[in-house]
Amino acid sequence: MTAEQGVIYRVAGPVVTAIGISPRMYDVVHVGNEKLMGEVIKIVGDKTIIQVYEETSGVKPGEPVTNTGLPLVVELGPGLLTSVYDGIQRPLPVLREMMGDFIFRGATAPGLSRDVEWEFVPAVKAGDEVSAGQVLGTVQEGPMVHKIMVPPAVPKGKVEKVAEKGKYNVDKVIAVVDGRELTMVQKWPVRGPRPVAEKYMPDVPLITGLRVLDTMFPLAKGGAAAIPGAFGTGKTVTQQSLAKFSDAEIVVYIGCGERGNEMTEVLTEFPELTDPKTGESLMKRTVLIANTSNMPVAAREASVYTGMTIAEYFRDMGYNVALMADSTSRWAEAMREISSRLEEMPGEEGYPAYLAGRLSEFYERACRAKTLNGEDGSVTVIGAVSPPGGDLSEPVTQNTLRIVRVFWALDTKLRERRHFPTINWLTSYTMYGKDLAGWFKKNVSEDFIDQRTWAMQVLQKESELQEVVQMVGSDSLPDEQKMTLEVARMIREIFLQQNAYHPVDCYCPMERQYVMVKLIRKYSDLADKAIANGIAVDKIAYLPVRQRFNQAKYEEKIDEEMKAVGVDMEEQFKGLGV
């Protein structure tokens, strides 16, 4: 045995203890005769504790263990987009071609194809001085321009040689900087964040086209949001809408511990989704990481870091990236299983004591920043949480809420009422309101925040009045309060409800959202005047304009229809003597 070669001492599921090697924390090792890939997670005296990313049945003490001396890294370069990986960046379509539907143990394949040649266009010339993050050249990858950058670890130096314009595979040397040969491939350890020049304040919103999110609970670019909800409340549909319509150029979707049928749905639907920006398949600007519930738990634990590192790489090119993690609950369950096998002291509900720390490490890598090459880029994280039985008091949800600043609460009662998206407006919140107020005032309207505040107050009043209604009935309420219920109903049915599958209603720009809220408020103000003149609530509530307003959001010429609704509203209230 050498420092790089040892033997297995103990096997406990995916956790293997080895002796005879002297690794560092998080070094990658090959375990057993089949060379199963694993990662060092604990060192106790002469014993090394390894989490293996594959099934360990049949592995026994005495089999060899080899230390690579390198941490878990991902390959970054052209070919990432449209790819489908497992948790440790093995390309699943490639593995399927090699061995069919079921992956053999010990199977490996490079993250980026060496067969494909890319059209490289140099952006520097010999004699130029370059530093970490600077663009050496570009490659057209589908609709995106893929920037080939100097790796962050390479010091400042002079370009001695650069490849001419032409087709090369990713292993071809495309530049020599101070004697260092650089290819189109970068490797980066997944557990460490990639460096940036400067982090910005979160003062630019991620526009999603979903009214309940953009107007009521906006998320900043470079921010983090949590979507907790029970099974069937629409987490996946919401995330698909965000992937499709949000103003992020790149989407990284991590299916972490998802059931096979759910992951299949994602894998089949994403290629069929049309990107509204390009008219092509959404997959052309998407990276999918598929880790189903029957895959080894250790690879599940690594999958979120793999996805985050890929997202940071595209951020460093100056792109806005939306990262969807579905779901972090299953990631936490993987940590719990590994922790129990390590015989660590359990925390609340058996989760490890470092659960909050790991969640923080992940979410804090979200940011909007000035990259090393001077461009602006961002990684926005939307983490789905699947609390057992919809119980939001469980540890994963609560620890997530302590970290993220946006909470989109999915509600089973809204699902039962067929109200979609099922985001509860009373329990959800955003803490980016003040940071984003300046952007909304500048880019939408000066009174946008005022209109939003008014709508939220009406919904809050409705909630309070509903308690009274349940006890004594709505007939006992004064006319002003009856009207409040009607206006709140308009906000819910016209504004908050949105059909993700309707060609017009699926996406609503900010200007239109503002117009819709303003029209509802206009109706409310005119209704108040009518009530003051002694007009019955029923007459106001059943004005034909209500129905027209409800249908307007589905019309092809929707903006013209909204103007017509405003004119109709004034005329019909004049007919009531207002």
C-alpha positions as CSV (number, residue, x, y, z in Angstrom):
1,M,0.0,0.0,0.0
2,T,1.1,3.6,-0.7
3,A,-0.4,7.0,0.4
4,E,-2.5,6.8,-2.7
5,Q,-3.5,3.2,-2.4
6,G,-5.3,1.6,0.6
7,V,-8.0,-1.0,1.4
8,I,-11.6,-1.0,2.5
9,Y,-12.0,-1.4,6.3
10,R,-15.8,-1.2,6.7
11,V,-18.9,-0.8,4.5
12,A,-22.2,0.8,5.6
13,G,-24.4,1.4,2.6
14,P,-22.9,4.3,0.6
15,V,-20.5,5.1,3.5
16,V,-17.2,3.2,3.2
17,T,-14.3,3.4,5.7
18,A,-10.8,3.0,4.2
19,I,-7.3,2.7,5.8
20,G,-3.9,3.1,4.3
21,I,-4.5,6.4,2.4
22,S,-3.7,10.0,3.3
23,P,-6.2,12.1,1.5
24,R,-7.5,15.6,2.0
25,M,-11.2,16.5,2.7
26,Y,-13.4,16.2,-0.3
27,D,-10.8,14.3,-2.4
28,V,-12.3,11.9,-5.0
29,V,-11.3,8.3,-4.5
30,H,-12.0,5.1,-6.4
31,V,-13.5,2.3,-4.2
32,G,-13.4,-1.5,-4.7
33,N,-12.5,-3.6,-7.7
34,E,-15.1,-1.9,-9.8
35,K,-13.5,1.6,-9.1
36,L,-16.7,3.1,-7.8
37,M,-16.4,6.9,-7.5
38,G,-16.5,8.4,-4.0
39,E,-15.6,11.5,-2.0
40,V,-13.8,11.9,1.3
41,I,-16.2,13.4,3.9
42,K,-14.5,12.6,7.2
43,I,-11.0,11.7,8.4
44,V,-10.6,10.1,11.9
45,G,-7.0,9.2,12.7
46,D,-5.8,6.7,10.1
47,K,-9.4,6.0,9.0
48,T,-10.9,7.8,6.0
49,I,-14.7,8.0,5.6
50,I,-15.9,8.0,2.0
51,Q,-19.4,8.6,0.6
52,V,-19.7,6.5,-2.6
53,Y,-21.8,7.9,-5.4
54,E,-23.0,4.5,-6.5
55,E,-24.6,1.4,-5.1
56,T,-22.1,-0.5,-2.9
57,S,-23.8,-4.0,-2.7
58,G,-21.2,-6.7,-3.1
59,V,-18.3,-4.4,-2.1
60,K,-16.3,-6.0,0.8
61,P,-13.5,-5.2,3.2
62,G,-10.0,-5.8,1.8
63,E,-10.8,-4.4,-1.7
64,P,-8.5,-1.6,-2.9
65,V,-9.2,2.1,-2.5
66,T,-7.3,4.6,-4.7
67,N,-7.0,8.3,-3.9
68,T,-7.0,10.6,-7.0
69,G,-5.7,13.6,-5.0
70,L,-8.3,15.8,-6.7
71,P,-11.7,17.1,-5.4
72,L,-15.0,16.5,-7.2
73,V,-14.9,18.7,-10.3
74,V,-17.1,19.5,-13.2
75,E,-16.1,20.1,-16.8
76,L,-17.2,23.5,-18.1
77,G,-17.1,24.4,-21.8
78,P,-19.1,24.2,-25.0
79,G,-21.6,21.4,-25.0
80,L,-23.2,22.0,-21.7
81,L,-26.5,23.4,-23.1
82,T,-29.1,20.8,-24.0
83,S,-27.2,18.2,-21.9
84,V,-28.8,15.9,-19.4
85,Y,-26.5,14.8,-16.6
86,D,-26.7,12.8,-13.4
87,G,-25.6,14.3,-10.0
88,I,-21.9,14.0,-10.8
89,Q,-22.0,15.2,-14.4
90,R,-22.1,11.9,-16.2
91,P,-24.1,12.5,-19.5
92,L,-27.1,10.2,-19.2
93,P,-27.8,9.9,-23.0
94,V,-24.2,8.8,-23.6
95,L,-24.4,6.2,-20.8
96,R,-27.7,4.9,-22.2
97,E,-26.0,4.4,-25.6
98,M,-23.2,2.5,-23.9
99,M,-25.2,0.2,-21.7
100,G,-29.0,0.6,-22.1
101,D,-31.6,2.0,-19.7
102,F,-29.7,0.9,-16.5
103,I,-26.3,2.3,-15.7
104,F,-23.6,-0.2,-14.7
105,R,-21.6,0.4,-11.6
106,G,-18.3,2.1,-12.2
107,A,-19.5,3.6,-15.5
108,T,-17.8,6.8,-16.5
109,A,-18.1,9.2,-19.4
110,P,-16.7,12.8,-19.8
111,G,-19.1,15.6,-19.1
112,L,-18.3,17.2,-22.5
113,S,-18.2,15.4,-25.8
114,R,-14.7,15.1,-27.4
115,D,-16.2,14.3,-30.8
116,V,-18.1,17.5,-31.5
117,E,-16.1,20.3,-33.2
118,W,-17.0,24.0,-32.4
119,E,-16.4,27.0,-34.6
120,F,-14.0,29.1,-32.5
121,V,-13.6,32.8,-33.1
122,P,-10.6,34.4,-31.3
123,A,-11.1,37.6,-29.4
124,V,-7.4,38.2,-28.5
125,K,-4.2,38.1,-30.4
126,A,-0.6,37.2,-29.6
127,G,1.1,39.8,-27.4
128,D,-2.1,40.8,-25.6
129,E,-2.1,40.7,-21.8
130,V,-5.0,38.7,-20.3
131,S,-6.1,37.9,-16.8
132,A,-8.5,35.5,-15.0
133,G,-12.0,35.5,-16.5
134,Q,-11.1,37.4,-19.7
135,V,-12.6,36.2,-22.9
136,L,-10.2,34.5,-25.3
137,G,-12.8,33.8,-28.0
138,T,-16.3,32.8,-28.7
139,V,-18.2,29.7,-29.8
140,Q,-21.8,29.7,-31.1
141,E,-23.8,27.1,-29.1
142,G,-27.4,27.1,-30.4
143,P,-28.9,30.5,-29.8
144,M,-26.2,31.4,-27.2
145,V,-22.8,32.8,-27.6
146,H,-20.5,30.7,-25.5
147,K,-17.5,32.7,-24.3
148,I,-14.2,30.8,-23.8
149,M,-12.6,32.5,-20.8
150,V,-9.3,32.3,-19.0
151,P,-9.8,30.0,-16.0
152,P,-10.1,31.9,-12.6
153,A,-7.0,30.1,-11.3
154,V,-4.7,31.3,-14.1
155,P,-2.6,34.3,-13.2
156,K,-2.3,37.5,-15.4
157,G,0.0,36.9,-18.3
158,K,0.8,37.5,-22.0
159,V,-0.8,35.6,-24.9
160,E,2.0,33.7,-26.7
161,K,-0.2,32.0,-29.2
162,V,-3.9,31.9,-30.1
163,A,-5.7,29.5,-32.4
164,E,-7.0,30.9,-35.7
165,K,-10.7,31.0,-36.5
166,G,-11.8,27.4,-37.2
167,K,-13.4,24.2,-35.9
168,Y,-11.8,22.5,-32.9
169,N,-12.9,20.0,-30.3
170,V,-12.8,21.0,-26.6
171,D,-9.4,19.4,-25.9
172,K,-7.6,21.4,-28.6
173,V,-5.2,24.0,-27.3
174,I,-6.7,27.4,-28.3
175,A,-4.3,29.7,-26.5
176,V,-0.9,29.7,-24.7
177,V,-0.6,32.2,-21.9
178,D,2.9,32.4,-20.3
179,G,3.6,28.8,-21.2
180,R,0.2,27.5,-20.0
181,E,-1.8,25.7,-22.6
182,L,-5.5,26.6,-22.4
183,T,-8.3,24.6,-24.0
184,M,-12.0,25.2,-24.3
185,V,-12.5,23.1,-21.1
186,Q,-12.3,24.4,-17.6
187,K,-12.5,22.3,-14.5
188,W,-13.8,23.6,-11.2
189,P,-14.4,22.0,-7.8
190,V,-18.1,21.9,-7.2
191,R,-18.1,22.8,-3.5
192,G,-16.3,26.1,-3.8
193,P,-18.0,29.2,-5.3
194,R,-16.4,30.7,-8.5
195,P,-14.9,34.2,-7.8
196,V,-16.4,37.5,-9.0
197,A,-15.0,41.0,-9.0
198,E,-17.9,42.7,-7.1
199,K,-21.3,41.7,-5.8
200,Y,-24.2,44.1,-6.4
201,M,-27.2,45.0,-4.3
202,P,-30.3,43.0,-5.4
203,D,-32.1,46.0,-7.0
204,V,-33.2,44.6,-10.4
205,P,-36.2,42.2,-10.5
206,L,-36.4,38.9,-12.2
207,I,-39.4,39.4,-14.4
208,T,-41.4,36.2,-14.7
209,G,-44.6,37.2,-16.4
210,L,-46.6,35.7,-13.5
211,R,-48.7,38.5,-12.0
212,V,-48.9,37.2,-8.5
213,L,-45.0,37.0,-8.4
214,D,-44.0,40.1,-10.3
215,T,-46.5,42.5,-8.7
216,M,-47.1,41.0,-5.3
217,F,-44.0,39.1,-4.3
218,P,-41.1,40.0,-6.7
219,L,-37.8,38.2,-6.7
220,A,-34.6,40.1,-7.4
221,K,-32.0,38.9,-10.0
222,G,-29.3,37.2,-7.9
223,G,-31.8,36.5,-5.1
224,A,-33.1,33.3,-3.7
225,A,-36.7,32.1,-3.4
226,A,-38.4,29.1,-1.8
227,I,-41.5,27.4,-3.1
228,P,-42.8,25.0,-0.5
229,G,-45.9,23.1,-1.1
230,A,-47.5,19.7,-0.8
231,F,-47.8,17.1,-3.6
232,G,-49.9,18.3,-6.5
233,T,-49.9,22.1,-5.7
234,G,-48.1,23.0,-8.8
235,K,-44.4,23.4,-7.9
236,T,-43.2,21.9,-11.2
237,V,-45.7,23.8,-13.4
238,T,-44.6,27.1,-11.7
239,Q,-40.9,26.3,-12.2
240,Q,-41.6,25.4,-15.9
241,S,-43.3,28.8,-16.3
242,L,-40.4,30.5,-14.7
243,A,-37.9,28.7,-16.9
244,K,-39.9,29.5,-20.0
245,F,-40.8,33.2,-19.4
246,S,-38.4,34.7,-16.9
247,D,-35.9,37.2,-18.3
248,A,-33.0,34.8,-17.6
249,E,-30.9,33.7,-20.6
250,I,-29.9,30.3,-19.2
251,V,-31.9,27.8,-17.2
252,V,-30.2,25.1,-15.0
253,Y,-32.8,22.6,-13.7
254,I,-31.8,20.2,-10.9
255,G,-34.2,17.3,-10.4
256,C,-32.9,16.3,-7.0
257,G,-34.3,13.0,-5.7
258,E,-37.5,13.4,-7.8
259,R,-39.7,10.4,-8.4
260,G,-39.0,8.7,-11.8
261,N,-42.4,9.7,-13.3
262,E,-41.9,13.3,-12.3
263,M,-38.4,13.5,-13.8
264,T,-39.6,11.7,-16.9
265,E,-42.3,14.5,-17.3
266,V,-39.6,17.1,-17.1
267,L,-37.3,15.3,-19.5
268,T,-40.1,14.9,-22.1
269,E,-41.8,18.3,-21.6
270,F,-38.7,20.6,-21.6
271,P,-37.7,19.8,-25.2
272,E,-41.3,20.4,-26.3
273,L,-41.5,23.8,-24.6
274,T,-41.1,26.6,-27.1
275,D,-38.8,29.4,-26.0
276,P,-40.8,32.6,-26.6
277,K,-37.6,34.6,-27.2
278,T,-36.2,32.4,-30.0
279,G,-39.1,30.3,-31.1
280,E,-36.9,27.2,-30.7
281,S,-36.9,24.5,-28.1
282,L,-36.3,25.7,-24.6
283,M,-33.7,22.9,-24.2
284,K,-31.3,24.9,-26.4
285,R,-30.6,27.2,-23.4
286,T,-31.2,24.6,-20.6
287,V,-29.0,22.2,-18.7
288,L,-30.8,19.4,-16.9
289,I,-29.4,17.5,-14.0
290,A,-31.6,14.4,-13.4
291,N,-31.2,12.6,-10.1
292,T,-34.2,10.3,-9.4
293,S,-35.1,8.9,-6.0
294,N,-33.8,5.4,-6.9
295,M,-30.3,6.7,-7.7
296,P,-27.6,6.6,-4.9
297,V,-28.2,9.2,-2.2
298,A,-24.6,10.4,-2.3
299,A,-24.9,11.5,-5.9
300,R,-28.1,13.3,-4.9
301,E,-26.2,15.3,-2.3
302,A,-23.6,16.3,-4.9
303,S,-26.2,17.2,-7.6
304,V,-27.1,20.7,-6.2
305,Y,-23.4,21.7,-6.1
306,T,-22.9,20.4,-9.7
307,G,-25.8,22.5,-10.9
308,M,-24.7,25.6,-9.0
309,T,-21.2,25.4,-10.5
310,I,-22.5,25.2,-14.0
311,A,-24.8,28.1,-13.3
312,E,-21.9,30.2,-12.0
313,Y,-19.9,29.4,-15.1
314,F,-22.6,30.9,-17.3
315,R,-22.9,33.9,-14.9
316,D,-19.2,34.5,-15.4
317,M,-19.9,35.0,-19.2
318,G,-22.3,37.8,-18.3
319,Y,-25.6,35.9,-18.5
320,N,-28.5,35.9,-16.1
321,V,-29.1,32.4,-15.0
322,A,-32.2,30.9,-13.3
323,L,-31.4,27.8,-11.3
324,M,-34.3,25.6,-10.3
325,A,-33.7,23.1,-7.5
326,D,-36.5,20.5,-7.2
327,S,-36.5,19.6,-4.4
328,T,-34.1,20.7,-1.6
329,S,-36.1,18.5,0.8
330,R,-34.9,15.3,-1.0
331,W,-31.3,16.8,-0.9
332,A,-31.7,17.2,2.9
333,E,-33.0,13.6,3.2
334,A,-29.8,12.4,1.4
335,M,-27.7,14.4,4.0
336,R,-29.8,12.8,6.8
337,E,-29.2,9.3,5.5
338,I,-25.4,9.8,5.1
339,S,-25.2,11.5,8.5
340,S,-27.0,8.6,10.2
341,R,-24.6,6.1,8.6
342,L,-21.7,8.2,9.9
343,E,-23.3,7.8,13.4
344,E,-23.4,11.6,13.9
345,M,-25.5,13.2,16.6
346,P,-28.9,13.9,15.0
347,G,-30.6,17.3,15.1
348,E,-34.3,18.0,14.8
349,E,-36.3,15.2,13.1
350,G,-33.1,13.3,12.5
351,Y,-31.5,15.8,10.2
352,P,-27.8,16.5,10.8
353,A,-26.9,19.5,13.0
354,Y,-25.2,21.2,10.0
355,L,-28.4,21.2,7.9
356,A,-28.8,25.0,8.2
357,G,-25.1,25.6,7.4
358,R,-25.3,23.5,4.2
359,L,-28.5,25.2,3.0
360,S,-26.9,28.6,3.6
361,E,-23.8,27.6,1.7
362,F,-26.0,26.7,-1.3
363,Y,-28.3,29.6,-1.3
364,E,-25.6,32.2,-0.6
365,R,-23.9,31.3,-3.9
366,A,-26.9,33.1,-5.6
367,C,-25.9,36.7,-6.5
368,R,-25.8,39.5,-9.2
369,A,-22.3,40.5,-9.7
370,K,-19.6,42.2,-11.8
371,T,-17.7,39.3,-13.3
372,L,-13.9,39.0,-13.6
373,N,-14.2,40.2,-17.3
374,G,-16.2,43.3,-16.3
375,E,-19.6,42.1,-17.4
376,D,-22.7,41.9,-15.3
377,G,-24.2,38.4,-14.6
378,S,-26.4,36.8,-12.1
379,V,-27.5,33.4,-10.6
380,T,-31.1,33.4,-9.2
381,V,-32.0,30.4,-7.2
382,I,-35.6,29.1,-6.9
383,G,-35.6,26.1,-4.5
384,A,-38.7,23.9,-4.3
385,V,-39.3,22.4,-0.9
386,S,-41.5,19.3,-0.4
387,P,-42.5,19.3,3.3
388,P,-44.1,15.9,4.3
389,G,-47.9,16.4,4.4
390,G,-47.5,20.1,3.6
391,D,-46.2,20.8,7.1
392,L,-44.3,24.1,6.8
393,S,-43.0,23.9,10.4
394,E,-40.6,21.0,9.5
395,P,-36.8,21.8,9.7
396,V,-36.0,22.0,6.0
397,T,-38.7,24.6,5.3
398,Q,-37.9,26.6,8.4
399,N,-34.2,26.7,7.8
400,T,-34.8,27.6,4.2
401,L,-37.0,30.5,5.2
402,R,-34.3,31.9,7.5
403,I,-32.0,32.2,4.5
404,V,-34.1,33.1,1.5
405,R,-35.8,36.5,1.2
406,V,-38.8,35.4,-0.9
407,F,-41.4,32.9,0.1
408,W,-44.0,31.7,-2.4
409,A,-46.4,29.5,-0.4
410,L,-48.3,27.0,-2.4
411,D,-51.7,26.1,-0.9
412,T,-53.7,22.9,-1.2
413,K,-57.0,24.8,-0.5
414,L,-56.4,27.0,-3.5
415,R,-55.7,23.9,-5.7
416,E,-59.1,22.5,-4.5
417,R,-60.7,25.7,-5.5
418,R,-59.0,25.5,-9.0
419,H,-57.2,28.7,-8.3
420,F,-53.8,28.6,-10.2
421,P,-51.1,29.5,-9.5
422,T,-51.8,28.2,-6.0
423,I,-49.6,30.9,-4.3
424,N,-51.3,32.0,-1.1
425,W,-51.2,35.8,-1.0
426,L,-51.7,36.0,2.8
427,T,-48.8,33.7,3.8
428,S,-46.3,34.5,1.0
429,Y,-43.9,37.4,1.3
430,T,-40.9,39.2,-0.3
431,M,-38.2,41.1,1.5
432,Y,-36.9,42.7,-1.7
433,G,-39.7,45.2,-1.8
434,K,-37.6,48.3,-0.7
435,D,-34.7,47.3,-2.9
436,L,-36.8,47.0,-6.0
437,A,-39.1,50.0,-5.4
438,G,-36.7,52.3,-7.3
439,W,-36.7,50.0,-10.4
440,F,-40.5,49.7,-10.5
441,K,-40.9,53.5,-10.1
442,K,-38.4,54.2,-12.9
443,N,-39.4,51.4,-15.3
444,V,-43.2,50.8,-14.8
445,S,-44.9,53.8,-13.0
446,E,-44.3,56.2,-10.2
447,D,-47.4,55.0,-8.4
448,F,-46.8,51.3,-9.0
449,I,-45.9,50.6,-5.3
450,D,-48.9,52.5,-4.2
451,Q,-51.2,50.4,-6.4
452,R,-49.6,47.1,-5.2
453,T,-50.0,48.2,-1.5
454,W,-53.7,49.0,-2.1
455,A,-54.3,45.6,-3.7
456,M,-52.7,43.8,-0.8
457,Q,-54.7,45.8,1.8
458,V,-57.9,44.9,0.0
459,L,-57.0,41.2,0.1
460,Q,-56.1,41.5,3.8
461,K,-59.5,43.2,4.6
462,E,-61.2,40.4,2.7
463,S,-59.6,37.8,4.9
464,E,-60.8,39.6,8.1
465,L,-64.3,40.1,6.7
466,Q,-64.5,36.4,5.7
467,E,-64.3,35.4,9.4
468,V,-67.4,37.6,10.1
469,V,-69.2,36.2,7.0
470,Q,-68.7,32.7,8.2
471,M,-70.4,33.5,11.5
472,V,-73.3,35.8,10.5
473,G,-73.4,35.7,6.7
474,S,-72.6,38.4,4.1
475,D,-76.1,40.0,4.3
476,S,-75.3,41.5,7.7
477,L,-72.4,43.5,6.4
478,P,-72.7,47.2,5.5
479,D,-72.6,48.0,1.8
480,E,-69.0,49.4,1.9
481,Q,-67.8,46.0,3.3
482,K,-69.8,44.1,0.8
483,M,-68.1,46.1,-2.0
484,T,-64.7,45.3,-0.5
485,L,-65.5,41.6,-0.9
486,E,-66.5,42.2,-4.5
487,V,-63.3,44.1,-5.3
488,A,-61.2,41.5,-3.6
489,R,-62.9,38.9,-5.7
490,M,-61.9,40.9,-8.8
491,I,-58.3,41.0,-7.7
492,R,-58.3,37.2,-7.1
493,E,-60.2,36.1,-10.2
494,I,-59.0,38.7,-12.7
495,F,-55.5,39.5,-11.5
496,L,-54.1,36.7,-9.4
497,Q,-55.5,33.8,-11.3
498,Q,-53.4,33.0,-14.4
499,N,-53.6,30.2,-17.0
500,A,-50.2,28.8,-17.6
501,Y,-51.4,26.9,-20.7
502,H,-53.3,29.8,-22.4
503,P,-51.3,31.4,-25.3
504,V,-52.1,35.0,-24.2
505,D,-52.6,34.7,-20.4
506,C,-49.5,32.6,-19.8
507,Y,-47.2,35.7,-19.8
508,C,-48.2,39.2,-18.6
509,P,-45.6,42.0,-19.0
510,M,-45.1,44.5,-16.2
511,E,-46.9,47.4,-18.0
512,R,-50.0,45.3,-18.4
513,Q,-49.9,44.1,-14.8
514,Y,-49.9,47.8,-13.7
515,V,-52.9,48.6,-16.0
516,M,-54.9,45.7,-14.7
517,V,-54.4,46.7,-11.0
518,K,-55.2,50.3,-11.9
519,L,-58.4,49.4,-13.6
520,I,-59.5,47.3,-10.6
521,R,-58.8,50.3,-8.3
522,K,-60.7,52.6,-10.7
523,Y,-63.7,50.2,-10.4
524,S,-63.3,50.3,-6.6
525,D,-63.2,54.1,-6.5
526,L,-66.3,54.5,-8.8
527,A,-68.1,51.8,-6.7
528,D,-67.5,53.8,-3.5
529,K,-69.0,56.9,-5.1
530,A,-72.0,54.9,-6.3
531,I,-72.6,53.5,-2.8
532,A,-72.3,57.0,-1.4
533,N,-75.1,58.0,-3.8
534,G,-77.3,55.2,-2.4
535,I,-76.9,52.7,-5.3
536,A,-77.4,49.0,-4.3
537,V,-74.3,46.8,-4.3
538,D,-76.0,44.2,-6.5
539,K,-76.4,46.8,-9.3
540,I,-72.7,47.7,-9.1
541,A,-71.5,44.1,-8.8
542,Y,-73.4,42.9,-11.9
543,L,-72.4,45.6,-14.3
544,P,-71.5,44.1,-17.7
545,V,-68.0,45.5,-17.6
546,R,-67.1,43.0,-14.9
547,Q,-67.6,40.1,-17.3
548,R,-65.8,41.9,-20.1
549,F,-62.8,42.6,-17.8
550,N,-62.7,39.0,-16.8
551,Q,-62.6,37.9,-20.5
552,A,-60.2,40.6,-21.6
553,K,-57.1,38.9,-20.4
554,Y,-57.7,36.0,-22.8
555,E,-58.1,38.3,-25.9
556,E,-55.4,38.4,-28.6
557,K,-55.5,42.2,-28.8
558,I,-55.5,42.3,-25.0
559,D,-54.0,45.8,-24.5
560,E,-56.6,47.4,-26.8
561,E,-59.3,45.4,-24.9
562,M,-58.0,46.7,-21.6
563,K,-58.4,50.3,-22.8
564,A,-61.9,49.5,-24.0
565,V,-62.7,48.1,-20.5
566,G,-61.7,51.4,-19.0
567,V,-64.0,53.4,-21.3
568,D,-66.9,51.0,-20.7
569,M,-66.4,51.2,-17.0
570,E,-66.8,55.0,-17.0
571,E,-69.8,54.9,-19.2
572,Q,-71.6,52.2,-17.2
573,F,-71.0,54.0,-13.9
574,K,-72.3,57.2,-15.5
575,G,-75.4,55.3,-16.3
576,L,-75.8,54.7,-12.5
577,G,-75.5,58.4,-11.9
578,V,-71.8,58.4,-10.8
